[in-house]
Amino acid sequence: MSFISILKKIGGVVVTGEHIAAATGLGSLIPGFAVIDKVFQIIPQSIASNEVANPATGAGPLKLPMVVADFDAGLGLMREILDAKGQKLTYDEAALARAIAAQVTAFNEMATVKASFSITPK
């Protein structure tokens, strides 16, 4: 059983980078994890702004690179810091694309629910 699964069982906690770093004694990494957590907040904001800019149905393939670019730009400062230390930050680009697609699907499903609301007489 992994450390994270134990934490989830104990309190149903949401485990972020900061929690993992603090719990494992890697506290010196907390600022880096905090930056990454903030970068992940960019994704829903970018999806929404790109939808407003290009509301055409089926334009997802055009919007995905823009959301990825916003995400990647958010990592700029961290990359500069790591570059100065002779290090490099990488991530799984395919996993990011799948995560963005999953968020878009969730937004679309919520829009469907919202559109289904109606008021009728009893």
Buried (B, 14 or more C-beta within 10 A) or exposed (E): EEEBEEBEEEEEEEEBBBBBBBBEEEEEBBEBBBBBEEBBEBBBEBBEBBBEEEEEEEEBEEBBEBBBEBBBEBBEEBBEBBEEEEEEEEEEEEEBBEBBEEBBEEBEEEEEEEEEEEEEEE
